[in-house]
């Protein structure tokens, strides 16, 4: 029974236990520090579920899950037992259903943690995503793309009508400790204005600033806190048509 109770922390955090299970688990929780810590970790994440949006998982996810399943020891088949009488069958049905439900709830809770953990495609900023989608779907959206010397991709999608642009980066080189990529808007005179810090070496961002007046978008490696002006040679410069 104790092992069963240890497995209920996720279900408890998601309020998915019935009254009897909740009472049993709360009694167990009072004397189990490990379960209290686990419940606390779920509790910090579950409010984020209301803010999540559906995202398309990377193609590698299914293969990764199947590979891990192949390496993970599975539960042994149940031992053979004589066919129970009707009364015995009634006595066993509820625990089996509860155990199955607990496994599904535990999986859901684990998924919640993955989403809350922010593995780049778990918790998505709803406003940024919406603006990105609107820019890409705009009738006047134009896309420009360049490849960096290290083989990374820098792509800009701009809608002049909306006065907004979205920067997509993929496969950029590691900028190094204490550094990050910073985006810049280049005006007709060649002057650069910060358009924001790029979130990692793979990702997207809505560019800040007067995109409508810009003639290009640059990218440079800067201190993580950002710079007022570029301090290194550009990694990429995308001309906006």
C-alpha distance (Angstrom), angle and dihedral (degrees) to the residues before:
residue distance angle dihedral
X1 . . .
X2 3.80 . .
X3 3.82 92.0 .
X4 3.80 89.0 50.8
X5 3.79 90.6 52.2
X6 3.80 92.2 50.7
X7 3.81 88.5 57.9
X8 3.81 93.9 56.0
X9 3.81 99.4 73.3
X10 3.81 94.1 97.1
X11 3.80 92.9 45.7
X12 3.81 90.0 48.1
X13 3.82 91.9 51.5
X14 3.82 90.0 50.0
X15 3.82 91.7 47.8
X16 3.81 90.4 -120.4
X17 3.82 99.7 134.2
X18 3.76 126.1 101.5
X19 3.81 119.6 -123.6
X20 3.82 95.6 -92.2
X21 3.79 93.6 46.8
X22 3.80 91.4 47.1
X23 3.81 92.1 51.5
X24 3.82 92.0 48.4
X25 3.78 92.5 46.8
X26 3.81 95.4 47.0
X27 3.82 89.3 52.1
X28 3.82 88.5 50.9
X29 3.82 91.7 43.9
X30 3.79 91.7 59.5
X31 3.82 90.5 65.2
X32 3.81 102.0 31.5
X33 3.83 115.5 79.7
X34 3.82 92.3 -178.6
X35 3.79 92.2 58.0
X36 3.80 91.2 45.8
X37 3.80 90.1 54.4
X38 3.79 91.3 48.0
X39 3.81 92.9 49.0
X40 3.81 89.3 49.8
X41 3.81 90.6 52.6
X42 3.80 91.3 51.8
X43 3.79 91.6 45.1
X44 3.80 91.5 58.2
X45 3.79 91.0 55.6
X46 3.79 107.7 37.1
X47 3.84 94.8 76.9
X48 3.81 87.8 60.5
X49 3.81 91.2 63.5
X50 3.79 89.7 77.8
X51 3.81 89.0 58.1
X52 3.78 98.4 48.7
X53 3.77 125.2 104.9
X54 3.77 130.6 -160.3
X55 3.79 114.1 -90.2
X56 3.76 131.2 -179.2
X57 3.81 110.0 -107.1
X58 3.79 117.8 -130.6
X59 3.82 115.6 -92.9
X60 3.80 89.8 -114.6
X61 3.81 93.5 62.3
X62 3.81 97.5 82.1
X63 3.80 92.8 47.3
X64 3.80 91.0 47.7
X65 3.80 92.7 51.1
X66 3.81 92.4 47.9
X67 3.81 91.2 47.9
X68 3.79 91.7 51.4
X69 3.78 91.2 47.0
X70 3.79 89.5 53.9
X71 3.82 90.1 53.9
X72 3.81 95.4 45.0
X73 3.79 120.3 90.9
X74 3.78 109.3 -118.2
X75 3.79 126.6 -142.9
X76 3.82 111.5 -88.2
X77 3.79 117.2 -110.9
X78 3.81 113.8 -90.0
X79 3.79 116.6 -92.9
X80 3.75 115.6 -103.1
X81 3.80 113.9 -98.6
X82 3.76 132.6 -177.5
X83 3.79 113.5 -93.0
X84 3.81 105.1 -86.9
X85 3.71 124.0 -123.6
X86 3.79 117.9 -111.5
X87 3.80 91.2 -97.7
X88 3.82 92.1 49.5
X89 3.80 90.4 47.8
X90 3.78 91.6 54.0
X91 3.79 89.9 50.4
X92 3.83 92.9 54.1
X93 3.81 102.6 41.8
X94 3.80 98.2 76.2
X95 3.84 97.5 50.7
X96 3.80 91.6 47.8
X97 3.77 92.3 50.2
X98 3.77 90.5 46.8
X99 3.79 92.2 51.2
X100 3.81 91.2 49.7
X101 3.78 91.6 47.7
X102 3.79 91.0 48.6
X103 3.79 90.8 54.7
X104 3.80 91.4 52.4
X105 3.78 91.9 46.2
X106 3.80 90.7 47.9
X107 3.81 89.5 52.2
X108 3.80 90.3 49.3
X109 3.78 90.5 49.8
X110 3.79 91.0 49.2
X111 3.79 89.0 50.9
X112 3.78 88.4 51.4
X113 3.78 89.6 55.6
X114 3.78 91.4 49.3
X115 3.79 89.6 51.0
X116 3.79 91.9 45.7
X117 3.78 92.0 45.3
X118 3.76 90.4 69.0
X119 3.81 101.5 -131.4
X120 3.80 86.7 177.7
X121 3.77 94.0 -91.3
X122 3.82 99.7 47.2
X123 3.85 108.5 73.5
X124 3.81 110.2 27.5
X125 3.78 124.1 -170.8
X126 3.80 101.2 -114.3
X127 3.81 96.2 -153.1
X128 3.81 94.6 48.7
X129 3.79 91.8 46.8
X130 3.78 91.4 50.4
X131 3.82 93.1 50.5
X132 3.82 91.0 46.6
X133 3.78 91.3 52.2
X134 3.80 92.1 47.3
X135 3.79 92.3 51.0
X136 3.80 93.3 48.4
X137 3.81 91.3 47.0
X138 3.82 95.0 46.4
X139 3.83 113.1 118.8
X140 3.80 91.2 -126.6
X141 3.82 96.4 44.8
X142 3.79 112.6 138.0
X143 3.79 126.1 -169.6
X144 3.78 127.2 -148.5
X145 3.80 123.3 -179.6
X146 3.81 137.2 -175.5
X147 3.80 134.7 179.3
X148 3.80 120.8 -129.7
X149 3.80 124.2 -132.4
X150 3.82 88.7 -103.3
X151 3.80 92.6 54.3
X152 3.80 97.7 -100.5
X153 3.78 123.4 138.9
X154 3.80 126.4 -125.4
X155 3.80 116.2 -172.6
X156 3.80 129.8 177.7
X157 3.80 125.0 -165.1
X158 3.80 113.4 -168.2
X159 3.78 134.1 -176.0
X160 3.81 111.2 -163.9
X161 3.79 90.5 -168.8
X162 3.81 90.4 57.4
X163 3.80 93.5 37.3
X164 3.81 89.5 -134.0
X165 3.78 138.7 111.1
X166 3.79 136.0 -168.0
X167 3.79 123.0 -143.9
X168 3.81 119.4 -149.8
X169 3.80 121.3 -170.1
X170 3.78 128.3 -175.7
X171 3.78 133.0 177.7
X172 3.80 97.4 1.4
X173 3.79 117.4 166.6
X174 3.80 118.4 -100.9
X175 3.83 105.6 -89.0
X176 3.81 91.4 -147.3
X177 3.79 134.9 -114.7
X178 3.77 114.1 -37.7
X179 3.79 92.8 10.9
X180 3.78 137.4 96.6
X181 3.77 140.0 173.8
X182 3.79 117.3 -88.3
X183 3.79 124.4 -162.7
X184 3.80 122.8 -138.6
X185 3.79 136.0 -165.1
X186 3.79 113.9 -139.4
X187 3.81 115.6 -150.3
X188 3.85 125.0 -153.9
X189 3.82 90.7 -89.3
X190 3.80 91.3 55.8
X191 3.81 94.3 -109.4
X192 3.79 116.6 143.9
X193 3.81 126.2 -135.0
X194 3.79 123.0 -173.7
X195 3.80 114.3 -103.1
X196 3.81 94.5 -176.1
X197 3.78 141.4 -82.4
X198 3.80 116.3 -60.8
X199 3.84 113.2 -121.0
X200 3.80 100.8 -124.5
X201 3.77 133.1 -53.7
X202 3.82 94.2 -60.9
X203 3.76 121.5 39.0
X204 3.77 147.4 65.6
X205 3.78 139.7 -93.3
X206 3.79 139.2 -178.9
X207 3.79 105.8 -116.7
X208 3.78 117.9 -119.7
X209 3.80 124.6 -136.2
X210 3.78 137.8 32.7
X211 3.78 98.9 -23.8
X212 3.80 93.2 166.1
X213 3.81 92.0 64.4
X214 3.79 95.9 43.2
X215 3.78 122.7 108.1
X216 3.78 95.9 -170.1
X217 3.80 146.6 7.6
X218 3.78 119.5 -132.6
X219 3.78 133.5 -167.4
X220 3.80 127.1 -155.2
X221 3.80 139.1 165.7
X222 3.80 110.7 -106.7
X223 3.81 138.6 162.9
X224 3.81 110.5 -71.4
X225 3.82 91.3 -107.0
X226 3.80 90.2 57.6
X227 3.79 133.2 -119.7
X228 3.80 134.1 -105.5
X229 3.81 89.6 -131.8
X230 3.82 132.5 10.6
X231 3.80 111.2 -79.8
X232 3.82 97.2 -175.1
X233 3.79 136.5 45.3
X234 3.81 113.4 -80.8
X235 3.78 116.8 -91.4
X236 3.80 88.4 -156.9
X237 3.79 138.8 -2.3
X238 3.79 118.2 -162.3
X239 3.81 116.2 -162.3
X240 3.79 111.4 -142.2
X241 3.79 112.9 -136.4
